[in-house]
């Protein structure tokens, strides 16, 4: 698995995202210097700071927080 410090962020576009407790969130739609945008549905999206990405296995990223903490990053 790739560690975030050396991650090539262009490789995670359109890949899946999961919380630390294994719950699927959605897919990565965009990124900027400090965060990724994860689309969960047409009506729900999250702006998650990149510092919360703990690993990438080539097909999905893993975040360092549980699904019950996800709402604090919701933007739509």
N, CA, C and O atoms as a Tinker XYZ file with bonds, in Angstrom:
   304  protein
     1  N      0.837000   -1.191000    0.000000    73     2
     2  CA     0.000000    0.000000    0.000000    64     1     3
     3  C      0.872000    1.241000    0.000000    63     2     4     5
     4  O      1.928000    1.287000    0.631000    81     3
     5  N      0.406000    2.233000   -0.717000    73     3     6
     6  CA     1.120000    3.498000   -0.774000    64     5     7
     7  C      0.801000    4.341000    0.447000    63     6     8     9
     8  O     -0.351000    4.426000    0.872000    81     7
     9  N      1.820000    4.959000    1.003000    73     7    10
    10  CA     1.631000    5.857000    2.140000    64     9    11
    11  C      1.324000    7.254000    1.612000    63    10    12    13
    12  O      1.845000    7.627000    0.561000    81    11
    13  N      0.497000    8.040000    2.302000    73    11    14
    14  CA     0.103000    9.372000    1.840000    64    13    15
    15  C      1.278000   10.322000    1.589000    63    14    16    17
    16  O      1.186000   11.172000    0.704000    81    15
    17  N      2.362000   10.206000    2.331000    73    15    18
    18  CA     3.489000   11.125000    2.176000    64    17    19
    19  C      4.111000   11.035000    0.783000    63    18    20    21
    20  O      4.672000   12.015000    0.294000    81    19
    21  N      4.019000    9.871000    0.143000    73    19    22
    22  CA     4.603000    9.686000   -1.183000    64    21    23
    23  C      3.538000    9.413000   -2.245000    63    22    24    25
    24  O      3.861000    8.999000   -3.358000    81    23
    25  N      2.305000    9.637000   -1.911000    73    23    26
    26  CA     1.202000    9.315000   -2.799000    64    25    27
    27  C      1.169000   10.231000   -4.016000    63    26    28    29
    28  O      1.391000   11.438000   -3.920000    81    27
    29  N      0.886000    9.625000   -5.151000    73    27    30
    30  CA     0.639000   10.393000   -6.369000    64    29    31
    31  C     -0.872000   10.593000   -6.441000    63    30    32    33
    32  O     -1.617000    9.673000   -6.777000    81    31
    33  N     -1.307000   11.798000   -6.125000    73    31    34
    34  CA    -2.735000   12.072000   -5.995000    64    33    35
    35  C     -3.482000   11.905000   -7.304000    63    34    36    37
    36  O     -4.684000   11.639000   -7.287000    81    35
    37  N     -2.806000   12.052000   -8.445000    73    35    38
    38  CA    -3.484000   11.840000   -9.721000    64    37    39
    39  C     -3.917000   10.381000   -9.886000    63    38    40    41
    40  O     -4.828000   10.096000  -10.664000    81    39
    41  N     -3.287000    9.466000   -9.175000    73    39    42
    42  CA    -3.627000    8.042000   -9.263000    64    41    43
    43  C     -4.881000    7.676000   -8.471000    63    42    44    45
    44  O     -5.453000    6.610000   -8.698000    81    43
    45  N     -5.319000    8.528000   -7.552000    73    43    46
    46  CA    -6.491000    8.194000   -6.739000    64    45    47
    47  C     -7.806000    8.715000   -7.323000    63    46    48    49
    48  O     -8.880000    8.400000   -6.812000    81    47
    49  N     -7.722000    9.504000   -8.383000    73    47    50
    50  CA    -8.951000   10.046000   -8.965000    64    49    51
    51  C     -9.872000    8.918000   -9.414000    63    50    52    53
    52  O     -9.432000    7.952000  -10.037000    81    51
    53  N    -11.140000    9.053000   -9.092000    73    51    54
    54  CA   -12.200000    8.106000   -9.446000    64    53    55
    55  C    -12.053000    6.742000   -8.752000    63    54    56    57
    56  O    -12.686000    5.768000   -9.159000    81    55
    57  N    -11.230000    6.677000   -7.721000    73    55    58
    58  CA   -11.099000    5.456000   -6.926000    64    57    59
    59  C    -12.032000    5.551000   -5.718000    63    58    60    61
    60  O    -12.507000    6.637000   -5.386000    81    59
    61  N    -12.290000    4.450000   -5.079000    73    59    62
    62  CA   -13.180000    4.396000   -3.921000    64    61    63
    63  C    -12.483000    4.866000   -2.653000    63    62    64    65
    64  O    -11.258000    4.817000   -2.537000    81    63
    65  N    -13.293000    5.321000   -1.710000    73    63    66
    66  CA   -12.789000    5.728000   -0.397000    64    65    67
    67  C    -13.538000    4.954000    0.682000    63    66    68    69
    68  O    -14.747000    4.744000    0.591000    81    67
    69  N    -12.790000    4.532000    1.711000    73    67    70
    70  CA   -13.372000    3.801000    2.846000    64    69    71
    71  C    -12.905000    4.418000    4.147000    63    70    72    73
    72  O    -11.796000    4.942000    4.249000    81    71
    73  N    -13.781000    4.344000    5.144000    73    71    74
    74  CA   -13.418000    4.817000    6.482000    64    73    75
    75  C    -12.574000    3.753000    7.176000    63    74    76    77
    76  O    -12.414000    2.642000    6.669000    81    75
    77  N    -12.045000    4.101000    8.323000    73    75    78
    78  CA   -11.178000    3.205000    9.087000    64    77    79
    79  C    -11.902000    1.940000    9.547000    63    78    80    81
    80  O    -11.274000    0.901000    9.751000    81    79
    81  N    -13.218000    2.030000    9.708000    73    79    82
    82  CA   -13.994000    0.854000   10.101000    64    81    83
    83  C    -14.538000    0.088000    8.894000    63    82    84    85
    84  O    -15.429000   -0.750000    9.037000    81    83
    85  N    -14.001000    0.376000    7.709000    73    83    86
    86  CA   -14.320000   -0.396000    6.507000    64    85    87
    87  C    -15.539000    0.012000    5.730000    63    86    88    89
    88  O    -15.887000   -0.652000    4.753000    81    87
    89  N    -16.212000    1.088000    6.125000    73    87    90
    90  CA   -17.428000    1.505000    5.437000    64    89    91
    91  C    -17.087000    2.245000    4.133000    63    90    92    93
    92  O    -16.271000    3.167000    4.155000    81    91
    93  N    -17.689000    1.864000    3.007000    73    91    94
    94  CA   -17.465000    2.582000    1.757000    64    93    95
    95  C    -18.151000    3.947000    1.804000    63    94    96    97
    96  O    -19.259000    4.071000    2.325000    81    95
    97  N    -17.491000    4.967000    1.258000    73    95    98
    98  CA   -18.059000    6.313000    1.258000    64    97    99
    99  C    -18.553000    6.682000   -0.125000    63    98   100   101
   100  O    -19.701000    7.094000   -0.292000    81    99
   101  N    -17.697000    6.536000   -1.110000    73    99   102
   102  CA   -17.998000    6.939000   -2.472000    64   101   103
   103  C    -16.708000    6.955000   -3.255000    63   102   104   105
   104  O    -15.781000    6.205000   -2.950000    81   103
   105  N    -16.641000    7.818000   -4.279000    73   103   106
   106  CA   -15.426000    7.876000   -5.084000    64   105   107
   107  C    -14.830000    9.278000   -5.065000    63   106   108   109
   108  O    -15.530000   10.262000   -4.826000    81   107
   109  N    -13.543000    9.351000   -5.320000    73   107   110
   110  CA   -12.820000   10.612000   -5.300000    64   109   111
   111  C    -13.049000   11.327000   -6.626000    63   110   112   113
   112  O    -12.701000   10.818000   -7.691000    81   111
   113  N    -13.633000   12.503000   -6.543000    73   111   114
   114  CA   -13.997000   13.247000   -7.739000    64   113   115
   115  C    -13.026000   14.371000   -8.049000    63   114   116   117
   116  O    -12.895000   14.769000   -9.207000    81   115
   117  N    -12.332000   14.897000   -7.023000    73   115   118
   118  CA   -11.424000   16.027000   -7.231000    64   117   119
   119  C    -10.471000   16.132000   -6.050000    63   118   120   121
   120  O    -10.677000   15.520000   -5.003000    81   119
   121  N     -9.423000   16.924000   -6.246000    73   119   122
   122  CA    -8.521000   17.215000   -5.139000    64   121   123
   123  C     -7.910000   18.594000   -5.339000    63   122   124   125
   124  O     -7.936000   19.155000   -6.435000    81   123
   125  N     -7.363000   19.123000   -4.256000    73   123   126
   126  CA    -6.595000   20.357000   -4.326000    64   125   127
   127  C     -5.374000   20.159000   -3.441000    63   126   128   129
   128  O     -5.067000   19.027000   -3.069000    81   127
   129  N     -4.691000   21.202000   -3.105000    73   127   130
   130  CA    -3.467000   21.091000   -2.308000    64   129   131
   131  C     -3.667000   20.351000   -0.992000    63   130   132   133
   132  O     -2.800000   19.583000   -0.575000    81   131
   133  N     -4.803000   20.576000   -0.334000    73   131   134
   134  CA    -4.984000   20.075000    1.027000    64   133   135
   135  C     -6.092000   19.059000    1.234000    63   134   136   137
   136  O     -6.172000   18.455000    2.304000    81   135
   137  N     -6.953000   18.850000    0.239000    73   135   138
   138  CA    -8.091000   17.962000    0.473000    64   137   139
   139  C     -8.521000   17.214000   -0.780000    63   138   140   141
   140  O     -8.096000   17.515000   -1.895000    81   139
   141  N     -9.388000   16.217000   -0.547000    73   139   142
   142  CA   -10.018000   15.474000   -1.637000    64   141   143
   143  C    -11.527000   15.659000   -1.508000    63   142   144   145
   144  O    -12.053000   15.825000   -0.408000    81   143
   145  N    -12.205000   15.629000   -2.638000    73   143   146
   146  CA   -13.669000   15.677000   -2.656000    64   145   147
   147  C    -14.149000   14.264000   -2.969000    63   146   148   149
   148  O    -13.789000   13.683000   -3.992000    81   147
   149  N    -14.968000   13.724000   -2.070000    73   147   150
   150  CA   -15.517000   12.383000   -2.246000    64   149   151
   151  C    -17.009000   12.511000   -2.491000    63   150   152   153
   152  O    -17.728000   13.100000   -1.684000    81   151
   153  N    -17.475000   11.958000   -3.609000    73   151   154
   154  CA   -18.904000   11.952000   -3.922000    64   153   155
   155  C    -19.502000   10.635000   -3.466000    63   154   156   157
   156  O    -19.087000    9.560000   -3.900000    81   155
   157  N    -20.481000   10.736000   -2.587000    73   155   158
   158  CA   -21.154000    9.552000   -2.076000    64   157   159
   159  C    -22.414000    9.262000   -2.883000    63   158   160   161
   160  O    -22.797000    8.104000   -3.050000    81   159
   161  N    -23.051000   10.302000   -3.376000    73   159   162
   162  CA   -24.252000   10.180000   -4.189000    64   161   163
   163  C    -24.448000   11.511000   -4.898000    63   162   164   165
   164  O    -23.623000   12.414000   -4.760000    81   163
   165  N    -25.516000   11.637000   -5.645000    73   163   166
   166  CA   -25.785000   12.909000   -6.321000    64   165   167
   167  C    -26.035000   14.028000   -5.324000    63   166   168   169
   168  O    -25.880000   15.204000   -5.654000    81   167
   169  N    -26.417000   13.671000   -4.114000    73   167   170
   170  CA   -26.813000   14.672000   -3.134000    64   169   171
   171  C    -25.894000   14.770000   -1.925000    63   170   172   173
   172  O    -26.173000   15.532000   -1.000000    81   171
   173  N    -24.811000   14.016000   -1.917000    73   171   174
   174  CA   -23.925000   14.017000   -0.758000    64   173   175
   175  C    -22.473000   13.996000   -1.209000    63   174   176   177
   176  O    -22.058000   13.131000   -1.980000    81   175
   177  N    -21.705000   14.969000   -0.712000    73   175   178
   178  CA   -20.276000   14.984000   -0.986000    64   177   179
   179  C    -19.512000   15.473000    0.236000    63   178   180   181
   180  O    -20.050000   16.169000    1.096000    81   179
   181  N    -18.250000   15.090000    0.285000    73   179   182
   182  CA   -17.413000   15.379000    1.440000    64   181   183
   183  C    -16.099000   16.012000    0.998000    63   182   184   185
   184  O    -15.532000   15.641000   -0.029000    81   183
   185  N    -15.630000   16.958000    1.778000    73   183   186
   186  CA   -14.324000   17.585000    1.577000    64   185   187
   187  C    -13.434000   17.085000    2.716000    63   186   188   189
   188  O    -13.547000   17.548000    3.851000    81   187
   189  N    -12.557000   16.148000    2.405000    73   187   190
   190  CA   -11.758000   15.472000    3.429000    64   189   191
   191  C    -10.302000   15.902000    3.308000    63   190   192   193
   192  O     -9.703000   15.749000    2.243000    81   191
   193  N     -9.726000   16.433000    4.374000    73   191   194
   194  CA    -8.304000   16.803000    4.342000    64   193   195
   195  C     -7.426000   15.592000    4.008000    63   194   196   197
   196  O     -7.647000   14.493000    4.515000    81   195
   197  N     -6.438000   15.811000    3.157000    73   195   198
   198  CA    -5.547000   14.727000    2.744000    64   197   199
   199  C     -4.802000   14.112000    3.925000    63   198   200   201
   200  O     -4.392000   12.954000    3.855000    81   199
   201  N     -4.623000   14.850000    4.985000    73   199   202
   202  CA    -3.910000   14.303000    6.136000    64   201   203
   203  C     -4.657000   13.137000    6.776000    63   202   204   205
   204  O     -4.084000   12.410000    7.587000    81   203
   205  N     -5.938000   12.949000    6.421000    73   203   206
   206  CA    -6.719000   11.824000    6.947000    64   205   207
   207  C     -6.627000   10.567000    6.073000    63   206   208   209
   208  O     -7.187000    9.526000    6.419000    81   207
   209  N     -5.923000   10.667000    4.948000    73   207   210
   210  CA    -5.725000    9.495000    4.097000    64   209   211
   211  C     -4.555000    8.709000    4.660000    63   210   212   213
   212  O     -3.434000    9.213000    4.723000    81   211
   213  N     -4.817000    7.463000    5.072000    73   211   214
   214  CA    -3.725000    6.689000    5.680000    64   213   215
   215  C     -3.069000    5.722000    4.709000    63   214   216   217
   216  O     -1.916000    5.342000    4.915000    81   215
   217  N     -3.781000    5.306000    3.637000    73   215   218
   218  CA    -3.184000    4.375000    2.677000    64   217   219
   219  C     -3.990000    4.326000    1.388000    63   218   220   221
   220  O     -5.150000    4.735000    1.345000    81   219
   221  N     -3.350000    3.816000    0.337000    73   219   222
   222  CA    -3.968000    3.613000   -0.969000    64   221   223
   223  C     -3.465000    2.277000   -1.490000    63   222   224   225
   224  O     -2.255000    2.067000   -1.583000    81   223
   225  N     -4.380000    1.364000   -1.833000    73   223   226
   226  CA    -3.969000    0.032000   -2.278000    64   225   227
   227  C     -4.034000   -0.159000   -3.787000    63   226   228   229
   228  O     -3.908000   -1.281000   -4.278000    81   227
   229  N     -4.229000    0.930000   -4.523000    73   227   230
   230  CA    -4.317000    0.848000   -5.975000    64   229   231
   231  C     -5.742000    0.913000   -6.484000    63   230   232   233
   232  O     -5.976000    1.279000   -7.636000    81   231
   233  N     -6.701000    0.560000   -5.635000    73   231   234
   234  CA    -8.097000    0.632000   -6.060000    64   233   235
   235  C     -8.960000    1.455000   -5.109000    63   234   236   237
   236  O    -10.050000    1.891000   -5.480000    81   235
   237  N     -8.481000    1.670000   -3.890000    73   235   238
   238  CA    -9.234000    2.504000   -2.947000    64   237   239
   239  C     -8.307000    3.111000   -1.912000    63   238   240   241
   240  O     -7.232000    2.592000   -1.613000    81   239
   241  N     -8.773000    4.243000   -1.373000    73   239   242
   242  CA    -8.029000    4.863000   -0.287000    64   241   243
   243  C     -8.695000    4.494000    1.029000    63   242   244   245
   244  O     -9.887000    4.191000    1.085000    81   243
   245  N     -7.892000    4.528000    2.084000    73   243   246
   246  CA    -8.372000    4.240000    3.426000    64   245   247
   247  C     -8.133000    5.471000    4.285000    63   246   248   249
   248  O     -7.034000    6.025000    4.306000    81   247
   249  N     -9.168000    5.890000    4.987000    73   247   250
   250  CA    -9.096000    7.069000    5.837000    64   249   251
   251  C     -8.824000    6.659000    7.277000    63   250   252   253
   252  O     -9.016000    5.502000    7.649000    81   251
   253  N     -8.376000    7.613000    8.082000    73   251   254
   254  CA    -7.988000    7.292000    9.461000    64   253   255
   255  C     -9.069000    7.614000   10.487000    63   254   256   257
   256  O     -8.769000    7.774000   11.670000    81   255
   257  N    -10.310000    7.709000   10.050000    73   255   258
   258  CA   -11.402000    7.953000   10.995000    64   257   259
   259  C    -12.577000    7.042000   10.663000    63   258   260   261
   260  O    -12.710000    6.557000    9.539000    81   259
   261  N    -13.427000    6.819000   11.663000    73   259   262
   262  CA   -14.579000    5.922000   11.523000    64   261   263
   263  C    -15.744000    6.618000   10.817000    63   262   264   265
   264  O    -15.791000    7.844000   10.715000    81   263
   265  N    -16.670000    5.810000   10.338000    73   263   266
   266  CA   -17.817000    6.335000    9.591000    64   265   267
   267  C    -18.682000    7.288000   10.416000    63   266   268   269
   268  O    -19.329000    8.172000    9.854000    81   267
   269  N    -18.702000    7.122000   11.734000    73   267   270
   270  CA   -19.519000    8.022000   12.552000    64   269   271
   271  C    -18.908000    9.421000   12.665000    63   270   272   273
   272  O    -19.545000   10.315000   13.223000    81   271
   273  N    -17.708000    9.633000   12.158000    73   271   274
   274  CA   -17.072000   10.953000   12.148000    64   273   275
   275  C    -17.167000   11.637000   10.786000    63   274   276   277
   276  O    -16.713000   12.771000   10.635000    81   275
   277  N    -17.739000   10.974000    9.808000    73   275   278
   278  CA   -17.759000   11.466000    8.447000    64   277   279
   279  C    -18.568000   12.747000    8.241000    63   278   280   281
   280  O    -18.182000   13.590000    7.431000    81   279
   281  N    -19.666000   12.906000    8.950000    73   279   282
   282  CA   -20.561000   14.054000    8.734000    64   281   283
   283  C    -19.872000   15.415000    8.920000    63   282   284   285
   284  O    -20.307000   16.403000    8.329000    81   283
   285  N    -18.834000   15.482000    9.710000    73   283   286
   286  CA   -18.163000   16.760000    9.907000    64   285   287
   287  C    -17.483000   17.263000    8.634000    63   286   288   289
   288  O    -17.125000   18.438000    8.552000    81   287
   289  N    -17.302000   16.395000    7.645000    73   287   290
   290  CA   -16.670000   16.771000    6.374000    64   289   291
   291  C    -17.664000   16.968000    5.252000    63   290   292   293
   292  O    -17.273000   17.264000    4.124000    81   291
   293  N    -18.949000   16.810000    5.543000    73   291   294
   294  CA   -19.981000   16.934000    4.510000    64   293   295
   295  C    -20.109000   18.381000    4.033000    63   294   296   297
   296  O    -20.178000   19.313000    4.835000    81   295
   297  N    -20.140000   18.546000    2.700000    73   295   298
   298  CA   -20.304000   19.890000    2.134000    64   297   299
   299  C    -21.587000   20.002000    1.324000    63   298   300   301
   300  O    -21.995000   21.112000    0.983000    81   299
   301  N    -22.223000   18.905000    1.012000    73   299   302
   302  CA   -23.491000   18.961000    0.282000    64   301   303
   303  C    -24.326000   17.747000    0.619000    63   302   304
   304  O    -25.436000   17.600000    0.109000    81   303
